[in-house]
């Protein structure tokens, strides 16, 4: 009877997990990149509206750091 049991109770849950995750990794990376792009564009528009024109990357980073400092306090 004991020879029919698997060596580990959850072996079937971990079976082929790497192949399944391998297929999901590119989709996950693409989704993260899309979210980052949307966030940067949103911040660029927000900064651009506040400044009244085109905002450069340095100004966006400066405002983002200031915002993070305010949130951490």
C-alpha positions in Angstrom: 0.0 0.0 0.0 2.8 2.5 0.8 4.5 1.9 -2.5 1.5 3.6 -4.3 1.9 6.9 -2.4 4.1 9.5 -3.9 7.4 10.4 -2.2 6.2 13.9 -1.5 2.6 14.8 -1.0 2.7 17.8 -3.4 4.8 16.4 -6.2 1.9 16.6 -8.7 1.4 20.3 -7.9 5.0 21.1 -8.8 5.1 18.9 -11.9 5.8 20.8 -15.1 5.7 24.1 -13.2 8.8 25.4 -14.9 7.4 24.9 -18.4 4.1 26.7 -17.4 6.0 29.5 -15.8 8.3 29.7 -18.9 5.3 30.5 -21.0 3.9 33.1 -18.6 7.2 35.0 -18.0 7.2 36.9 -21.3 3.6 37.9 -20.8 4.4 39.1 -17.3 7.4 41.1 -18.5 5.4 42.7 -21.2 2.6 43.6 -18.8 5.0 45.2 -16.3 6.7 47.1 -19.1 3.3 48.4 -20.3 2.4 49.5 -16.8 5.7 51.3 -16.4 5.3 53.1 -19.7 1.7 54.2 -18.9 2.8 55.4 -15.5 5.7 57.4 -17.0 3.5 58.9 -19.6 0.9 59.9 -17.0 3.6 61.5 -14.9 5.0 63.3 -17.9 1.6 64.7 -18.7 1.0 65.7 -15.1 4.4 67.4 -15.0 3.9 69.0 -18.4 0.5 70.4 -17.3 2.1 71.8 -14.1 5.1 73.3 -15.9 3.1 74.5 -18.9 5.0 72.6 -21.6 7.3 69.7 -22.3 9.0 68.3 -19.2 12.4 66.6 -19.4 13.3 63.4 -17.7 15.4 65.0 -15.0 12.4 67.1 -13.8 10.1 64.1 -13.8 12.6 62.1 -11.7 13.0 65.0 -9.3 9.2 65.3 -8.9 8.9 61.5 -8.4 11.5 61.4 -5.7 9.9 64.4 -3.9 6.6 62.6 -4.1 8.1 59.4 -2.7 9.7 61.4 0.2 6.4 63.0 1.0 4.6 59.6 1.0 7.3 58.0 3.3 6.8 60.7 5.9 
